[in-house]
């Protein structure tokens, strides 16, 4: 074992970067091979619907286990104890909502994007415009979290404390991510996510086993060491709720609502259900995902408290990358530069794979929902649509780089929770109404999505997240925070549901009963869902 000091983290940057470049090289070869069959829109957006439930389940886990899961949650547990583990619980329980209410029904009624479901029995133009807007906003918030994780991780590896160095790192990650999507489409992205999921879960398992081995495979001893660490100012309170949310418990309730309800409204997760050939495989993929994600979150409990016990909360908070440094610092403590390099490469892989999945979702939404369906009104070839998707990929990548530079230093788990709040407020009410309420109308869709989106983003803008304190994005010098909670879910989610109801009951436009009946049959039986592409 090695002591943790500032030199330890940067003494072997060549090794760290070499491992990372090796991963990028191997996955890029896989992406290029996968791209050979990208001959249609179905190939680019949905991988030709050629993945099995098991493959797609592993890919979903790879898509879902983001930098927030590995870097953010481990750091949150190491510093805040019990309150940090609440992220793990929320992220995992959310999958039950996705499985029971959304997964199979969405797969049966859609083609490529969430808007396909929402516009099935309603007016295409306004519904697709609203859905594309919320998709792009949720994706942008999620991308910010991944980019922040990338900046923090590399600043730790290379000892980069200056903003310029971290900004260059974020730019490099953005460029590599753009290449993954441009070259490989959904097929290439899916294989990157499968590889990354296997590596991430294996890496977390090795570290968990190692931490437990040091304490005689007694998790109680790990907790005791975390309590007694000289840098732990909270004592045994780290095992009880209240360190982070004790002053304002309603903030936790708001966070919990966003985490549990947000997954079922995340466009990049929903899009994964279209890569399998049947509804049965869609269900199977969610079961696989739940098992893998659940096991991983159990690992984060050991890793988080292990980092608090072996490294120390103050050391983690003071390191380059701050709270997001807990897992890499624990790796350095356990296995020195080699394990640090391997775990950091896995974390990089995590960021690249998730960012690629987000980007292809956003580009598909713009190209398929806005350009093809609204601008060209369906009079467009698959080749033209994919070309627009590729251009959109570059634009979104550039915006993600700029945004990621702006949120350096923020906890990535916390930033992802904001994306979940936007998804739960703007997307989930509309999805549930579309699937389960026959009287839901076009006006209801637009009001629900735009109302939920404005409520969530507006409350975030005027919350302590953006201004009024030292950890805010704009710092303590600027203060226009009038909303006291850091997560808007408790207010913005009901607003989304309310506007969906209000828009529908005040809309006298007659919707097609025939299409409503057809959608119900398709959603419940899978009849009419597009068959797998044949090559």
ZITA-V56901 format. One record per backbone hydrogen bond with DSSP energy under -0.5 kcal/mol. NH is the residue of the N-H (numbers start at 1). CO is the residue of the C=O. If there is no record, write none. Layout:
# ZITA-V56901
nh: {NH/NH}
co: {CO/CO}
This chain:
# ZITA-V56901
nh: {2/5/9/10/10/11/13/16/17/18/19/20/21/22/23/24/25/26/27/28/29/30/31/32/33/34/35/36/37/38/39/44/45/46/47/48/49/50/51/56/57/58/59/60/61/62/63/64/65/66/70/71/72/73/74/75/76/77/78/79/80/81/82/83/84/85/86/87/88/89/90/91/92/93/94/95/96/97/98/99/100/101/102/102/103/106/107/108/109/110/116/117/117/118/119/120/127/128/129/130/131/132/133/134/135/136/137/138/139/140/141/142/143/144/145/146/147/148/149/150/151/152/153/154/155/156/157/158/159/160/161/166/167/168/169/170/171/172/173/174/175/176/177/178/179/180/181/182/183/184/185/186/187/187/188/189/190/191/192/193/194/195/196/197/198/199/200/201/202/203/204/205/206/207/208/209/210/211/212/213/214/215/215/216/217/218/218/219/221/222/223/224/225/226/227/228/229/229/232/233/237/238/239/240/243/246/249/251/252/252/253/254/255/256/257/258/259/260/261/262/263/265/266/267/269/270/271/272/273/273/274/275/276/277/282/283/284/285/286/287/288/289/290/291/292/293/294/295/296/297/298/299/300/301/302/303/304/305/306/307/308/309/310/311/312/316/317/318/319/319/322/324/325/326/329/330/331/332/333/334/335/336/338/339/340/341/342/343/344/345/346/347/348/349/350/351/352/353/354/355/356/357/358/359/360/361/362/363/364/365/366/367/368/369/369/370/370/371/372/373/374/375/376/378/379/380/385/386/387/388/389/390/391/392/393/394/395/396/397/398/399/400/401/402/403/404/405/406/407/408/410/415/416/417/418/419/420/421/422/423/424/425/426/427/428/429/431/432/433/434/435/436/437/438/440/445/446/447/448/449/450/451/452/453/454/455/456/457/458/459/460/461/462/463/464/466/466/467/468/468/469/472/473/474/475/482/482/483/484/491/492/493/495/496/497/498/499/500/501/502/503/504/505/506/507/508/512/513/516/517/518/519/520/521/522/523/524/525/526/527/529/533}
co: {333/3/5/6/7/7/10/12/13/14/15/16/17/18/19/20/21/22/23/24/25/26/27/28/29/30/31/33/34/35/37/40/41/42/43/42/46/47/275/52/53/54/55/56/57/58/59/60/61/64/66/67/67/68/70/71/72/73/74/75/76/77/238/80/81/81/82/84/84/85/86/87/88/89/90/92/93/93/94/95/96/97/97/98/98/102/103/104/105/106/113/113/114/114/115/117/123/124/125/126/127/128/129/130/131/132/133/134/135/136/137/138/139/140/141/142/143/144/145/146/147/148/149/150/151/152/153/154/155/155/159/162/163/164/165/166/167/168/169/170/171/172/173/174/175/176/177/178/179/180/181/44/43/184/184/185/186/187/188/189/190/191/192/193/194/195/196/197/198/199/200/201/202/203/204/205/206/207/208/209/210/211/212/213/212/212/215/217/218/218/219/220/221/222/223/224/225/226/229/231/234/235/236/237/240/242/246/248/248/249/249/250/251/252/253/254/255/256/257/258/259/262/263/265/266/266/267/269/269/270/271/272/273/51/278/279/280/281/282/283/284/285/286/287/288/289/290/291/292/293/294/295/296/297/298/299/300/301/302/303/304/305/306/307/307/312/313/314/315/316/319/321/322/323/325/326/327/328/329/330/331/332/335/335/336/337/338/339/340/341/342/343/344/345/346/347/348/349/350/351/352/353/354/355/356/357/358/359/360/361/362/363/364/364/365/365/366/366/367/368/370/370/371/372/376/378/381/382/383/384/385/386/387/388/389/390/391/392/393/394/395/396/397/398/399/400/401/402/403/405/407/411/412/413/414/415/416/417/418/419/420/421/422/423/423/424/427/428/429/430/431/432/433/436/437/441/442/443/444/445/446/447/448/449/450/451/452/453/454/455/456/457/458/460/483/460/463/463/475/478/475/469/465/466/472/462/480/462/482/488/488/489/491/492/493/494/495/496/497/498/499/500/501/502/504/506/121/511/512/513/514/515/516/517/518/519/520/521/522/521/526/48}
